[in-house]
Amino acid sequence: MTDLERKIYRIIYNMSRFRKNPTMDDLKRKTGKDEAAIRKAVKNLLSRNELEWDKEKREWQFK
């Protein structure tokens, strides 16, 4: 896991504990990266099954 992936994972995890899903603006502000880099990191986390989006509950699931 790269530093950016680890940072995004922690941001999503910590915000979801309080039932709030981070927006792209939240992730851009907290990481200092652009949208393309964030999307790539999230896709990598999803492809390695470290994150999963539950469509019914509309929340992140962590492995």
C-alpha positions as CSV (number, residue, x, y, z in Angstrom):
1,M,0.0,0.0,0.0
2,T,1.4,3.4,-1.0
3,D,1.5,6.3,1.4
4,L,-1.4,8.0,-0.5
5,E,-3.5,4.8,-0.4
6,R,-2.8,4.4,3.3
7,K,-3.7,8.0,4.0
8,I,-7.0,7.8,2.0
9,Y,-7.8,4.5,3.7
10,R,-7.4,6.1,7.1
11,I,-9.4,9.2,6.1
12,I,-12.3,7.1,4.8
13,Y,-12.1,4.8,7.9
14,N,-12.1,7.6,10.4
15,M,-14.8,9.6,8.8
16,S,-17.0,6.5,8.3
17,R,-16.9,5.7,12.0
18,F,-19.0,8.8,12.5
19,R,-21.4,7.8,9.6
20,K,-20.0,10.4,7.2
21,N,-18.6,9.5,3.8
22,P,-15.8,11.9,2.7
23,T,-16.5,13.8,-0.5
24,M,-13.9,14.3,-3.2
25,D,-13.3,17.8,-1.9
26,D,-12.7,16.4,1.6
27,L,-10.1,14.0,0.2
28,K,-8.4,16.7,-1.9
29,R,-8.2,19.0,1.0
30,K,-6.9,16.4,3.4
31,T,-4.4,14.8,1.1
32,G,-3.3,17.8,-1.0
33,K,-3.6,15.6,-4.2
34,D,-5.6,16.1,-7.3
35,E,-8.7,14.2,-8.2
36,A,-7.0,11.8,-10.7
37,A,-4.4,10.7,-8.1
38,I,-7.2,10.1,-5.5
39,R,-9.4,8.1,-7.9
40,K,-6.4,6.0,-8.9
41,A,-5.5,5.3,-5.3
42,V,-9.2,4.4,-4.4
43,K,-9.4,2.1,-7.4
44,N,-6.2,0.3,-6.3
45,L,-7.7,-0.1,-2.8
46,L,-10.9,-1.5,-4.3
47,S,-9.1,-3.9,-6.7
48,R,-7.0,-5.3,-3.8
49,N,-10.3,-5.8,-1.8
50,E,-9.0,-3.6,1.0
51,L,-12.1,-1.4,0.6
52,E,-15.6,-2.2,-0.6
53,W,-18.6,0.0,-1.3
54,D,-21.9,-1.4,0.0
55,K,-24.5,0.0,-2.4
56,E,-27.5,-0.9,-0.2
57,K,-26.2,0.7,3.0
58,R,-24.3,3.4,1.1
59,E,-21.2,3.0,3.2
60,W,-17.7,1.7,3.0
61,Q,-16.8,-1.8,4.2
62,F,-13.2,-2.5,5.4
63,K,-11.3,-5.7,5.1
